[in-house]
Every structure is written in C-alpha cells, then in structure tokens.
Amino acid sequence: MSRLLNILSARRAVKEAHFMSRADLLKLQESRWRAMARYALEMSPFYRRHLAGIDVERCQITDIPPLTKELLVANWDQIVPDKRLHRAALEAFLNEPQNWGTLLHGRWMVSTTSGTTGPGFAVPHDIASVDWGHACQNLRNSASPHSATQPPLPLFRRRLKVIAFVTAKAPSISAALYATRPWIGSLFCKYHSINITAPWSEILAEVQRIQPDAMMGYASLFGRLAQAQLNGELDLHPPKDGGYIWAGGDAVTPGIRDLCRRAFGIEPFSMYGCGETLGIARQWRGMEHLHCHDDMLVFEAVDAADQPVPDGVLSDHALVTPLINKALPLLRYRINDRVKLGPVDARWPFKRIEQIIGRSTMCYVFKTPERRVFIGTNFLFFMDEQCDVAIYQFRQTGPDAVECLFVPQPGVDVAALLQDLEAQMRRCLDDGGCPSVKATARMVAQLSPDPRTGKVEQNVPLPDETA
C-alpha cells in the first residue's frame, strides 16, 4: 500500500509541474535544493565541512562547491545519513546474489553503478524516489502537457507486452529497477525481462517468442536487434501507434535510429541518466530533443572551472543535484558527460538537452614514443551526425594505433565511407596533438558487446600502465 501511495503522490506532483511557468518551476526547484542542502548539513559531517561558511538559505547553488566521485567514495560513511547504508553494509548486502533486486530493509533499492566513469560502487535510492521516476516514465510521454496522460487500463484489450533488457550478471541498475517496479504497473503492461549478457542466440529466440509491443534497454542492443530483423533472423511486428522503444545507457546514434525505423517502423526514444542520480532527462513523443526533469533535479552544464556555459555551447562536464533521494544526498555531483543545453520548450517548462557527447574521462594514452593523452569523445563529435554508419566502436590496438570498427548502413559505398572515416580520424588525432598515431577503419558484420554489461562500448582504450 505504501508503494501505491508513493506513486499517487509522485504522480500528482509530477503532473502539477507540467503546467507551471518556467519561473514557478525554478522557484519549486530552488525550494527543493535548499531543503536538500539543509538536510545534508543536518545529517552529514562531511557536508558540514564541505559547506563551511556557506549560508544555504541565501547562497546561489553555484556557491556550493562541486562533489566529485572521488570525494563521494572517500567520504561515503560521513555523507550517507543512515548507518545501515554505510559502504561495508551495502557491499555485504550485494555480495549475496539472492539480495539483488530486493529492497534493503524494505525501503532502499541498492544497485551498483556501471563503472563507465570509473570503478563501480553500490548506490542506495529511497524507494519513494524510485517511484517518482516511474511516475515520470508514465506521465511525461507527449508533445504537450495537455496530451500527457496515464495509459488507460486495458479493460477490453490485452495488456501491452514489454521487454526490459537487464544486466543480470551483477546487481545492476537496470535489473534493480525491473525487480523493484511497483505492482500497479502490471495492471497496464505485461513485463518480461531478458538478460542482456546471455548468448545472442538465446536473446533472439526469447525476443521472437515474446513478440513484444515495446522494448527498453541499451541503444546499441536495439541496433543489433534491428540488424537481425533486417537480416531475417527476427520477425517482429510491434504496433506503430502504441509500440515504443526506450533506449538509454549509451547513445542513440543516427545510424541506430535509422536502423530501428526501417526494421520496426518505430524510432527509439532516448533516456539519459546515471546510477547515482537515476533519470536526468528523456525524449517524449513528438519532441526532437531530451528534456531535463527540472522539478526532480538541478542539471548544470559547466566549463572546466565549474562555471556555467551558455545555451548552445558544449560543456566540459555537468553537475547534478538530485532533489528527491535522501538516502544519498548529492549536491552538485560531477558527471563527466559533455552536454549542450538549449532553450526551454514553448509547451513545456523544462530545459532542453540538444547534445550529449559520451564520457569526457574516456581517455586514450598513446606512446609514440612520447606520451600523448587523447580524449575519446573527440571521435564522437564527427560520428554524431554520421548517418551512413549503423554501429561503430573506436578501439586502441597498440601504443600508437587506433581503429574504427563499423557496421555500414545497407547500400552505402563502403570504400568511400572507409576513406572518409580514416580522414576524419586523422584530422581528430592531428588536432589533438597525436600526429604519429596510426588511424585505420575496418568494416565488420557486427560488433560484440562487453560481456559484463551487454553494452557495445563506443571507445575502448588500452589500460594506461603509467597512470
């Protein structure tokens, strides 16, 4: 019953934000981040040191010093307010696989971060904050607040069949969200989960058997499924009106978007978030870009000195302040995504995200023989609009060499595309101070995912032995 009350309360608050003016939404956002700052000061010895000399009743949020992942991990037990959530307790809980997907003490969802921005670690979320995320998923689904509604109960038709692709080899966020979803959702949809790290033949067979109306998972996975559909390995017929594909965890590239449109008649919608903060932004039906959940978090695009960058300018990184989860209070938490914000939409009071470029910490260390550090997201800049490539991966093959593996779109002139990719790589490396690094491109039939996460990584550098 408490979960139902959580959902109803969250649904009401989420829907009220839809119809606010931008000014009123920012007032609500400010009241919530100040409340979270007061809570952090009251409960956390770390924040009492970290915010020394700052009046959280009068300061601007930009006056609060950012919190890095290194600071969070080093000071964990002085940041989390409940001793049952200290690091040793969380690690002991997750060391037992039977606990994966269950609620710790009936009130916290615990999972591990993916490790794409550094070593993974266990993160707790109040189940109430998780239910806010589910409310957003159900209500923010349209081009205008007036047409955004809860899906109707399927009284005279079958429930929508939904596949959630989850990482089952570890206590991942995808598996935890699926296992702890509120029971009321089963009244509207029939859910199935598939382990994304299972053998590819098993995944294809299970998808074919279920015949889903909707799917949720990694964007790179949907690129592979679309290829299988076009190659005749799958025969799916999702409905064009009620069907959908929600993709997150990696980038929905132009190539993947086009593959899904041709294979399934449906373009994937993008979701954006991370394990520490859950959902940050999503793309809604009829909308070209993602929109931030500004009532549930503060999202800042900043330069290398943590100063705000204007709309339309690509940031060095981003800072996120979640406003609902009190299990782990995070004030201006740094995530190493490079983002470009846009104007507020005329119909919604939420900030727009126009571009997300990978992880700025994805570094290649070359030795030619001098040591050169190259940021892998520079490759993604020219790939961001590359429609002739379905799926791709940049992989370091030696101390002075990198190659681009790519699956081309059908009908593309592969020789011309290969030449263009190598020229673009050469230009990026030269501009990045790596003129001696060899750059090659190679067409492949398919790309294999990381066996641990099930994701096709876009940058795969060699370990830096001198770091």
C-alpha positions in Angstrom: 0.0 0.0 0.0 2.9 2.4 0.8 4.2 2.0 -2.8 0.8 2.8 -4.2 0.6 6.0 -2.0 4.2 6.9 -3.2 3.1 6.5 -6.8 -0.1 8.5 -6.4 1.7 11.3 -4.5 4.5 11.4 -7.1 2.1 11.4 -10.0 0.2 14.4 -8.6 3.4 16.4 -8.0 4.9 15.4 -11.4 1.7 16.4 -13.2 1.4 19.8 -11.4 4.9 20.6 -12.6 3.8 20.1 -16.2 1.5 23.2 -16.1 3.9 25.6 -14.3 5.5 28.6 -15.9 9.3 28.4 -16.1 9.6 30.9 -13.3 7.4 29.0 -11.0 9.2 25.7 -11.8 12.5 27.3 -11.0 11.1 28.5 -7.6 10.0 25.0 -6.9 13.4 23.7 -7.9 15.1 26.2 -5.6 13.0 25.4 -2.6 13.8 21.7 -3.1 17.6 22.1 -3.5 17.7 24.4 -0.4 15.7 21.7 1.5 18.2 19.1 0.4 21.1 21.3 1.4 19.6 21.9 4.8 19.1 18.1 5.2 22.7 17.4 4.1 24.1 20.0 6.7 22.0 18.5 9.5 22.8 14.8 8.8 26.3 14.8 7.3 29.6 15.6 9.0 31.2 15.8 5.5 28.8 18.4 4.3 29.3 20.5 7.4 33.0 20.7 6.4 32.3 20.9 2.7 29.8 23.8 3.1 31.6 25.7 5.9 31.0 29.4 5.6 28.1 29.0 3.1 24.6 30.2 4.1 22.3 27.7 2.3 19.3 30.0 2.9 20.8 32.8 0.9 23.5 31.5 -1.4 23.2 30.6 -5.0 23.6 27.0 -6.0 26.7 28.0 -7.9 28.3 28.9 -4.5 28.2 25.3 -3.4 31.5 23.5 -4.2 31.0 20.5 -6.5 31.2 17.0 -5.3 33.4 14.6 -7.3 33.1 10.8 -7.4 36.5 10.6 -5.6 35.2 12.8 -2.7 32.0 10.8 -2.6 33.7 7.4 -2.3 36.4 8.6 0.1 33.8 10.2 2.5 30.9 7.8 1.9 30.2 7.0 5.6 30.2 10.7 6.5 27.8 11.6 3.6 25.0 9.0 3.8 22.7 9.7 6.8 21.8 6.2 7.8 24.4 3.8 9.2 22.6 0.9 7.5 23.8 2.4 4.2 27.4 2.6 5.1 29.8 1.1 2.5 30.5 -2.1 4.3 26.8 -2.8 4.9 25.9 -2.2 1.2 28.8 -4.3 0.0 27.8 -7.2 2.3 24.2 -6.9 1.1 25.2 -7.1 -2.6 27.8 -9.8 -2.0 24.8 -12.2 -1.7 23.2 -12.6 -5.2 19.8 -13.5 -3.6 19.6 -9.9 -2.5 19.9 -8.5 -6.0 16.7 -6.8 -6.9 15.3 -6.9 -3.4 14.8 -3.8 -1.1 17.3 -3.4 1.7 15.3 -3.2 4.9 12.2 -2.9 2.8 12.9 0.8 1.9 16.1 1.2 -0.2 16.8 0.0 -3.7 20.5 -0.8 -3.9 22.5 -1.4 -7.1 26.0 -0.8 -8.5 27.0 1.9 -10.9 28.1 0.7 -14.3 31.7 1.9 -13.9 31.7 3.9 -17.2 33.2 6.9 -15.4 35.5 4.9 -13.0 35.2 2.0 -10.7 31.6 1.0 -9.9 30.2 1.1 -6.4 27.0 0.4 -4.6 24.3 3.2 -4.5 21.1 3.3 -2.5 17.9 5.0 -3.5 14.8 5.7 -1.4 12.0 3.7 -2.8 10.0 6.9 -2.8 12.5 8.5 -5.2 12.4 5.4 -7.4 8.6 5.7 -7.6 9.0 9.4 -8.7 11.0 8.0 -11.6 8.2 5.5 -12.5 5.7 8.4 -12.4 7.8 10.4 -14.8 8.1 7.4 -17.1 4.3 7.1 -17.3 3.3 10.8 -17.4 6.0 12.5 -19.5 5.1 11.0 -22.8 3.8 13.6 -25.2 4.5 16.8 -27.1 2.4 18.9 -24.7 1.3 18.8 -21.1 -2.4 18.6 -22.1 -1.9 15.4 -24.1 0.4 13.7 -21.5 -1.8 11.2 -19.6 -1.5 7.9 -17.7 -2.0 5.0 -20.1 -5.6 3.7 -19.8 -6.4 0.4 -18.2 -6.7 -2.2 -20.9 -10.2 -3.4 -19.9 -11.3 -4.5 -23.3 -7.9 -5.3 -24.9 -4.8 -7.2 -24.0 -2.1 -5.6 -22.0 1.0 -4.2 -23.8 3.8 -6.7 -23.8 7.0 -5.0 -22.7 10.6 -6.4 -22.7 13.1 -4.9 -20.3 16.7 -5.9 -21.2 18.7 -6.0 -18.0 22.2 -6.9 -16.9 21.8 -10.0 -14.7 25.4 -10.8 -14.0 25.7 -8.1 -11.4 23.4 -6.0 -9.2 22.9 -3.5 -12.0 20.6 -0.5 -12.0 18.6 -2.0 -14.9 17.9 -5.2 -13.1 17.2 -3.5 -9.8 14.7 -1.1 -11.4 12.9 -4.0 -13.1 12.8 -6.2 -10.0 11.5 -3.4 -7.7 9.0 -1.9 -10.1 5.6 -1.1 -8.5 3.0 -3.8 -8.7 0.4 -1.4 -10.1 2.3 -1.3 -13.4 1.3 -4.9 -14.1 -2.3 -3.7 -14.5 -1.3 -1.8 -17.6 1.5 -3.9 -19.1 2.8 -7.5 -19.1 6.5 -7.3 -18.4 9.3 -9.7 -19.4 13.0 -9.4 -18.6 15.8 -10.7 -20.8 19.4 -11.0 -19.6 21.4 -8.8 -22.0 24.6 -10.8 -21.2 23.0 -14.1 -22.3 24.2 -15.7 -25.6 23.0 -13.8 -28.6 21.1 -16.8 -30.0 19.2 -17.1 -26.7 18.3 -13.4 -26.7 17.0 -13.6 -30.3 14.9 -16.7 -29.5 13.3 -15.2 -26.5 12.5 -11.9 -28.3 11.0 -13.9 -31.1 8.9 -16.0 -28.7 7.6 -13.0 -26.7 6.8 -10.8 -29.7 6.9 -7.6 -27.7 4.9 -4.4 -28.3 7.6 -2.3 -26.6 11.2 -2.7 -25.5 13.5 -0.9 -23.1 17.3 -1.3 -22.9 20.7 -0.1 -24.4 20.6 1.7 -27.7 23.4 -0.5 -29.1 21.4 -3.6 -28.4 18.5 -2.2 -30.4 20.9 -1.6 -33.3 21.8 -5.3 -33.2 18.2 -6.3 -32.9 17.3 -4.1 -35.9 20.1 -5.7 -37.9 18.7 -9.1 -37.0 15.2 -8.1 -38.1 16.5 -6.8 -41.5 18.6 -9.9 -42.0 15.6 -12.2 -41.4 16.8 -13.6 -38.0 13.8 -11.9 -36.3 10.2 -11.4 -37.4 8.7 -8.8 -35.0 5.6 -6.7 -35.7 5.3 -4.0 -33.0 2.3 -1.8 -33.2 3.0 1.6 -34.9 0.7 3.5 -32.6 1.1 2.1 -29.1 4.5 0.5 -29.6 7.7 2.1 -28.4 11.4 1.6 -27.9 13.1 3.3 -24.9 16.9 3.4 -25.2 19.4 4.5 -22.6 22.8 3.7 -21.2 24.6 4.5 -24.5 23.9 6.9 -27.4 21.1 6.6 -29.8 23.2 7.4 -32.9 21.6 8.5 -36.2 22.6 5.1 -37.6 20.7 3.2 -34.8 17.7 5.5 -35.2 17.5 4.8 -38.9 18.0 1.0 -38.4 15.1 0.8 -36.0 12.9 2.9 -38.2 13.5 0.6 -41.2 13.3 -2.7 -39.2 10.4 -2.0 -36.8 8.7 1.1 -38.1 9.5 2.8 -34.8 12.2 5.3 -33.9 13.7 4.8 -30.4 13.3 7.4 -27.7 16.3 8.4 -25.7 16.6 8.3 -21.9 19.5 9.8 -20.1 20.7 9.2 -16.5 23.3 7.5 -14.3 23.3 5.1 -11.4 23.9 7.8 -8.8 21.1 10.1 -9.9 18.7 7.8 -11.9 16.8 9.7 -14.6 18.1 13.1 -15.7 16.2 13.7 -18.9 14.1 11.9 -21.6 12.8 12.4 -25.0 9.0 12.5 -25.3 6.7 11.6 -28.2 6.6 14.3 -30.8 9.8 16.0 -29.3 13.1 16.1 -31.1 15.3 16.6 -28.0 15.6 15.4 -24.5 14.1 17.4 -21.7 15.5 17.6 -18.1 13.4 16.7 -15.1 13.9 20.1 -13.6 11.4 19.5 -10.8 13.4 16.4 -9.7 17.0 17.7 -10.1 19.2 20.6 -10.9 21.3 20.0 -14.0 24.1 22.3 -14.8 26.3 22.4 -17.9 29.7 23.9 -16.9 33.2 24.6 -18.1 36.5 23.2 -16.7 36.3 25.7 -13.9 32.7 24.7 -12.9 31.3 27.9 -14.3 28.0 27.8 -16.3 28.3 27.7 -20.1 25.7 29.4 -22.3 23.0 27.5 -24.1 24.3 26.1 -27.4 27.9 25.7 -26.0 29.3 22.2 -25.3 30.2 21.8 -21.7 33.4 20.3 -20.2 31.2 18.3 -17.8 28.0 18.5 -15.9 26.8 18.9 -12.3 23.7 17.2 -11.0 21.8 17.8 -7.7 19.0 15.2 -7.2 16.1 16.6 -5.2 14.2 13.6 -4.1 16.6 10.9 -2.9 17.6 11.5 0.7 19.3 8.1 1.1 22.4 9.6 -0.6 22.3 13.5 -0.6 24.3 14.7 -3.6 24.9 18.5 -4.0 26.4 19.4 -7.4 27.7 16.0 -8.2 30.1 15.9 -11.1 29.4 13.6 -14.0 31.8 13.6 -16.9 29.4 13.9 -19.8 29.8 16.8 -22.2 26.4 18.3 -22.9 24.9 21.2 -24.8 21.8 22.7 -23.4 19.1 24.5 -25.4 16.2 26.8 -24.8 13.1 25.9 -22.8 10.4 24.5 -25.0 7.4 26.7 -25.7 4.9 24.0 -24.4 6.9 22.5 -21.5 8.7 24.4 -18.7 11.7 22.1 -18.8 15.2 22.7 -20.1 16.2 21.1 -23.3 19.4 19.0 -23.9 20.5 19.3 -27.5 23.5 17.1 -27.5 25.3 14.6 -25.2 28.8 13.5 -26.1 30.0 10.5 -24.2 32.2 10.5 -21.2 34.9 13.1 -21.1 37.1 10.8 -18.9 37.3 8.2 -21.7 41.0 8.7 -22.5 43.4 7.1 -24.9 47.1 7.1 -23.8 49.4 6.8 -26.8 53.2 6.4 -26.7 54.9 7.5 -30.0 57.3 7.2 -28.1 56.4 10.3 -26.1 53.3 10.0 -24.0 50.1 11.6 -25.5 46.7 11.7 -23.9 43.7 11.9 -26.3 40.1 12.4 -25.2 37.9 9.7 -27.0 34.9 11.9 -27.2 36.6 13.9 -29.9 36.0 10.9 -32.2 32.3 11.1 -31.3 32.0 14.6 -32.5 32.2 13.7 -36.1 30.3 10.4 -35.6 27.3 12.2 -34.1 25.9 13.1 -37.5 27.3 10.1 -39.4 24.1 8.5 -40.9 26.0 6.1 -43.1 27.2 4.1 -40.1 24.8 1.8 -38.2 27.0 0.9 -35.2 30.6 1.7 -34.5 33.4 1.3 -32.0 36.8 3.1 -31.7 39.4 0.6 -30.3 43.0 1.1 -29.4 45.1 -1.6 -31.0 48.5 -0.7 -29.7 50.6 2.1 -28.0 50.5 4.1 -31.2 47.4 2.9 -33.1 43.6 3.1 -33.1 41.0 1.7 -35.4 37.3 2.3 -36.0 35.2 -0.8 -36.4 31.9 0.0 -38.1 28.8 -1.7 -39.5 27.6 0.3 -42.5 24.1 1.1 -43.5 22.8 -1.1 -46.4 23.5 0.3 -49.8 26.4 2.6 -48.7 29.5 2.9 -50.7 31.8 1.2 -48.2 35.1 2.1 -49.9 34.2 5.9 -49.8 32.9 5.6 -46.3 36.1 3.9 -45.1 38.2 6.6 -46.7 36.1 9.3 -45.1 36.2 7.8 -41.6 40.0 7.4 -41.7 40.3 11.0 -42.9 38.1 12.2 -40.1 40.1 10.2 -37.5 43.3 11.6 -38.9 42.0 15.1 -38.5 40.9 14.5 -34.9 44.2 13.0 -33.9 46.3 15.7 -35.6 44.1 18.4 -33.8 44.6 16.5 -30.6 48.4 16.6 -30.8 48.8 12.9 -31.8 50.1 13.2 -35.4 52.2 10.0 -35.1 49.3 7.8 -34.1 48.1 5.4 -36.8 44.4 5.6 -37.7 42.5 2.9 -39.6 38.9 2.0 -40.2 37.5 -1.5 -40.8 34.1 -2.8 -41.8 32.7 -5.7 -39.7 29.5 -7.7 -39.9 28.6 -7.0 -36.3 30.1 -5.7 -33.0 30.2 -7.8 -29.9 29.0 -6.2 -26.6 31.1 -6.1 -23.4 30.4 -9.5 -21.7 30.0 -7.8 -18.3 27.5 -5.1 -19.2 26.0 -6.2 -22.5 26.7 -2.7 -24.0 28.7 -2.1 -27.2 31.2 0.4 -25.9 32.0 3.3 -28.3 35.5 3.9 -27.0 37.8 1.1 -25.9 41.3 2.4 -25.0 44.1 0.2 -23.7 44.8 0.4 -19.9 47.2 3.2 -19.2 50.1 1.4 -17.4 51.8 4.7 -16.4 48.7 6.3 -14.9 
